[in-house]
Amino acid sequence: MGLLVDGQWQDKWYDTDANGGRFKREDSGFRNWVTADGSAGPSGKGGFKAEANRYHLYVSLACPWAHRTTIYRKLKGLEDMISMSVVHPFMGDKGWTFAEGEGVVADPLFDADYLYEIYTAAKSDYTGRVTVPVLWDKQTNTIVSNESAEIIRMFNSAFDEVGAAEGNFLPSELLAEIDEINAFVYSAVNNGVYKAGFATTQEAYEEPVNELFDALDTLEARLAERRYLIGDILTEADWRLFTTLVRFDAVYVGHFKCNIRRIVDYPNLWGYLRELYQVSGVAETVNMTHIKTHYYTSHANINPTRIIPVGPALNFNEKHDRARL
């Protein structure tokens, strides 16, 4: 995991020493919005109108943040409108690459070898982490956004007038409640697994791992009384939680030492995870080979042998009883 400094690549891990052994995630560097008419969104500048074949999405099938965007691209029927490249699951000293491999989709715009070349194509002196997802505008030749939480909101509604599939995961009347649960899940669960996994002191590890399982206990109790996080309809909050849950037992339990309990030990969370996985099209976005390969081979400071575990055996297609709620 490296970064760009004034447009120059540096192979540099997170500086946990400066934070008492704690992992601190950096804010995304590009925060523009695609909107239906091209007007400015909540941040950044305007000029990014929703149009078919104008935008290109760069993702990793291993990354939970990028996974959000591939789910929305699938469920909103945007695959023919927004083209997509997929990086190699192994992230080495040059960061994400387009090296040949199963499931890799090369960069058609710049024929780039490394994802950082996309960042410098947008801003030659860019400084910051080189992360996925990246939404590129082929018309203005720049990055629109590399913030997954905002890209999925663009995909949710901006393209509706140019032929996106029906469906709204962000009903306006539920926005406040969705934002509230998102904030809770992000801090304790989505980012919580990383705060535990990338910690470099015992204290810095134990704090987030205990917070993580307290949060999972809370979510388990919540899902005992309602089918989805907000009630009886699928919302953005569910898809933001899903991408962490689907990786949890295969990666976070062992690799990130989040091993107090597994998701399969939570009856409601496990049934909920299976239901979301079984939503039409979602299974196609889950690539467990890329997920396990990335985590277990890319973080040599955590897993120096780079051995990829064979298990666990998980059957996401097993029947669930969530309809009872």
C-alpha positions in Angstrom: 0.0 0.0 0.0 1.7 3.2 -1.2 0.9 6.7 -2.1 1.7 9.6 -4.4 3.6 12.6 -3.2 3.6 15.5 -5.6 2.9 13.0 -8.4 5.7 10.6 -7.4 5.0 7.1 -6.2 6.2 6.0 -2.8 5.9 2.5 -1.3 4.9 3.6 2.2 2.7 1.8 4.7 0.3 3.7 7.1 2.1 5.6 9.8 0.5 4.0 12.8 3.4 5.1 15.0 2.2 8.7 14.8 -1.2 7.6 16.1 -0.1 5.4 19.0 -0.4 2.3 16.9 -3.8 3.2 15.6 -4.8 3.0 12.0 -6.3 6.3 10.7 -8.0 6.4 7.3 -7.4 9.4 5.0 -10.2 11.3 3.4 -10.8 10.8 -0.3 -9.1 13.3 -2.6 -11.7 13.7 -5.3 -15.2 14.7 -4.2 -17.2 15.9 -7.3 -20.6 14.6 -8.2 -22.4 13.3 -11.3 -25.8 14.8 -11.3 -28.8 14.5 -13.6 -28.3 18.0 -15.1 -24.6 18.5 -14.5 -25.1 21.0 -11.7 -22.7 20.9 -8.7 -23.4 18.3 -6.0 -22.9 18.6 -2.2 -19.1 18.9 -2.7 -16.7 19.7 -5.5 -17.5 21.4 -8.8 -20.2 21.0 -11.4 -20.0 20.0 -15.0 -20.5 16.2 -14.6 -23.9 15.4 -16.2 -25.3 11.9 -16.2 -24.8 10.5 -19.7 -24.5 7.0 -21.0 -21.0 5.9 -22.0 -19.3 9.0 -20.5 -18.0 7.5 -17.3 -15.5 4.7 -16.5 -15.3 2.9 -13.1 -12.0 1.5 -11.8 -12.5 -1.2 -9.0 -11.0 -4.0 -7.1 -13.2 -7.1 -6.7 -11.4 -7.6 -3.3 -12.1 -4.2 -1.9 -15.3 -3.7 0.2 -15.4 0.0 -0.6 -15.3 -0.6 -4.4 -17.7 -3.6 -4.0 -20.4 -1.1 -3.0 -20.1 0.5 -6.5 -20.2 -2.7 -8.4 -23.4 -3.8 -6.6 -25.1 -0.5 -7.5 -23.8 -0.7 -11.1 -25.4 -4.1 -11.3 -28.7 -3.4 -9.4 -29.3 -0.1 -11.2 -28.7 -1.6 -14.6 -25.7 0.7 -15.4 -23.4 -1.9 -16.8 -24.0 -0.8 -20.4 -23.8 2.9 -19.5 -20.7 2.8 -17.3 -17.7 0.8 -18.4 -15.4 -0.8 -15.8 -11.8 -1.9 -15.3 -10.8 -4.4 -12.6 -7.3 -4.4 -11.0 -5.3 -7.5 -10.0 -6.0 -8.8 -6.5 -2.4 -8.6 -5.4 -1.3 -5.2 -4.3 2.5 -5.0 -4.1 5.1 -2.3 -3.9 3.6 -0.4 -6.8 0.0 -0.5 -5.4 -2.9 -1.7 -7.5 -1.9 -3.0 -10.9 -3.5 -4.2 -14.1 -1.2 -7.2 -14.4 -2.8 -10.1 -16.2 -4.8 -12.5 -14.1 -8.2 -14.2 -13.7 -10.9 -11.5 -13.5 -8.6 -8.6 -14.3 -10.1 -6.1 -16.8 -7.4 -3.9 -18.4 -7.5 -0.1 -18.6 -9.0 0.9 -22.0 -8.4 4.6 -21.6 -4.7 4.9 -20.9 -3.5 1.3 -21.2 -2.1 1.9 -17.7 0.0 -0.6 -15.8 -0.7 0.9 -12.4 -3.7 2.5 -10.9 -1.6 5.5 -9.7 -1.2 6.4 -13.4 -4.9 7.2 -13.5 -4.5 9.6 -10.5 -1.6 11.4 -12.1 -3.5 11.6 -15.4 -6.1 13.6 -13.5 -3.7 15.6 -11.4 0.0 15.4 -12.3 1.1 16.5 -8.8 -1.4 14.5 -6.8 -0.6 13.8 -3.2 -2.5 11.1 -1.3 -3.3 7.4 -1.2 -4.2 5.6 -4.4 -7.5 3.8 -3.7 -10.4 2.2 -5.4 -13.1 2.9 -6.5 -12.3 5.6 -9.0 -15.0 7.2 -11.2 -13.4 8.7 -14.3 -15.1 11.2 -16.7 -14.0 10.5 -20.3 -15.3 13.8 -21.5 -13.3 16.2 -19.3 -10.5 13.6 -18.7 -10.4 13.7 -15.0 -11.5 11.8 -11.9 -15.0 12.7 -10.7 -14.7 10.9 -7.4 -12.8 8.3 -5.4 -15.3 8.3 -2.5 -17.4 5.1 -2.6 -20.1 6.5 -0.3 -20.8 9.3 -2.7 -20.4 7.3 -5.9 -23.2 4.9 -4.9 -25.5 7.9 -4.2 -24.8 9.1 -7.7 -25.5 5.7 -9.1 -28.7 5.4 -7.1 -30.4 8.3 -8.8 -28.4 10.5 -11.2 -28.8 8.2 -14.2 -32.5 7.5 -13.7 -33.5 9.8 -16.5 -31.1 8.2 -19.0 -32.4 4.7 -18.6 -31.1 3.3 -15.2 -33.2 0.5 -13.7 -35.9 1.3 -11.3 -35.2 1.1 -7.6 -34.3 3.7 -5.0 -32.1 2.7 -2.0 -32.2 6.2 -0.5 -35.8 7.2 0.0 -35.9 10.9 1.1 -38.1 10.2 4.0 -35.6 7.7 5.4 -32.5 9.7 4.7 -31.9 10.8 8.3 -32.2 7.3 9.7 -30.0 5.9 6.9 -27.3 8.5 7.6 -27.5 7.7 11.3 -27.1 3.9 10.9 -24.4 4.5 8.2 -22.3 6.5 10.6 -22.6 3.8 13.3 -21.8 1.0 10.9 -18.9 2.8 9.2 -17.0 3.6 12.4 -17.5 0.4 14.3 -17.8 -2.2 11.5 -16.8 -1.1 8.0 -13.7 0.8 9.2 -13.6 -1.1 12.5 -12.2 -4.3 11.0 -9.3 -2.2 9.5 -8.7 -0.4 12.8 -8.3 -3.8 14.4 -6.4 -5.4 11.6 -3.9 -2.6 10.9 -3.2 -1.8 14.6 0.4 -2.1 15.7 -0.1 -2.2 19.5 -2.2 -4.4 21.8 -4.2 -1.5 23.1 -4.8 0.0 19.6 -6.1 -3.4 18.5 -8.3 -4.3 21.5 -10.2 -1.0 21.5 -11.7 -1.3 18.0 -12.1 -5.1 18.1 -14.3 -4.8 21.2 -16.2 -1.9 19.7 -16.7 -4.0 16.5 -18.3 -6.9 18.3 -20.4 -4.6 20.5 -21.7 -3.2 17.2 -22.3 -6.6 15.7 -24.3 -7.6 18.9 -26.4 -4.5 18.5 -27.0 -5.2 14.8 -27.9 -8.8 15.6 -30.6 -7.6 18.1 -31.8 -5.0 15.6 -32.2 -7.7 12.8 -34.2 -9.9 15.2 -37.1 -7.4 14.9 -36.8 -6.1 11.4 -36.0 -7.7 8.0 -33.5 -5.0 7.0 -31.6 -2.3 8.9 -34.2 0.4 8.4 -37.3 -1.8 8.3 -39.0 -3.8 5.6 -37.2 -2.3 2.5 -33.6 -2.6 1.3 -31.7 0.6 1.6 -28.2 2.0 1.1 -27.5 1.1 4.8 -27.9 -2.6 4.0 -25.5 -2.6 1.0 -22.9 -0.7 3.0 -23.0 -3.3 5.7 -23.1 -6.2 3.3 -19.7 -5.8 1.8 -18.0 -6.1 5.2 -20.2 -9.0 6.3 -19.5 -11.1 3.2 -15.7 -10.8 3.8 -15.9 -11.3 7.5 -15.5 -15.0 8.2 -13.2 -15.6 5.2 -10.8 -12.7 5.9 -11.4 -10.5 8.9 -11.8 -13.3 11.5 -8.3 -14.7 10.8 -6.3 -12.1 8.9 -7.4 -9.1 11.0 -7.8 -11.0 14.3 -11.5 -10.2 14.5 -12.2 -13.6 16.1 -14.4 -13.1 19.1 -17.3 -14.5 17.0 -18.0 -15.3 13.4 -20.9 -14.0 11.4 -22.2 -17.6 11.1 -22.5 -17.5 14.9 -25.1 -14.8 14.7 -28.4 -16.3 13.5 -29.9 -13.0 12.4 -26.8 -11.5 10.8 -26.0 -14.8 9.0 -29.6 -15.1 7.6 -29.5 -11.4 6.6 -26.2 -11.8 4.9 -27.5 -14.8 2.9 -30.6 -13.0 1.9 -28.7 -10.0 0.5 -26.3 -12.3 -1.3 -29.2 -14.0 -2.9 -30.7 -10.8 -4.3 -30.6 -11.2 -8.1 -27.3 -10.1 -9.5 -25.4 -9.6 -6.2 -23.7 -13.0 -6.2 -22.0 -12.1 -9.5 -20.3 -9.2 -7.8 -18.7 -11.4 -5.1 -15.4 -12.8 -6.0 -14.0 -14.8 -3.0 -10.8 -15.7 -4.9 -9.9 -12.1 -5.4 -11.0 -11.3 -1.8 -8.8 -13.9 -0.1 -5.9 -13.5 -2.6 -5.7 -9.8 -2.0 -5.8 -9.8 1.8 -3.6 -12.8 2.5 -0.9 -11.9 -0.1 -0.8 -8.1 -0.1 -0.3 -7.5 3.6 3.1 -9.1 4.2 3.5 -7.3 7.5 0.4 -9.2 8.7 0.8 -12.5 6.8 4.5 -12.8 5.8 4.1 -16.3 4.4 1.4 -15.1 2.0 -0.3 -18.5 2.5 -4.0 -18.3 1.5 -6.2 -20.4 3.8 -8.4 -23.0 2.1 -11.4 -22.4 4.2 -13.8 -21.5 5.6 -16.6 -23.3 3.8 -19.4 -20.8 3.5 -22.7 -21.5 1.8 -24.3 -18.1 1.0 -27.0 -19.8 -1.1 -28.3 -21.7 1.9 -32.0 -21.0 2.5 -32.9 -18.3 5.0 -36.0 -17.4 6.9 -35.8 -13.6 6.8 -39.2 -13.4 5.0 -40.8 -14.1 8.4 -40.0 -10.5 9.4 
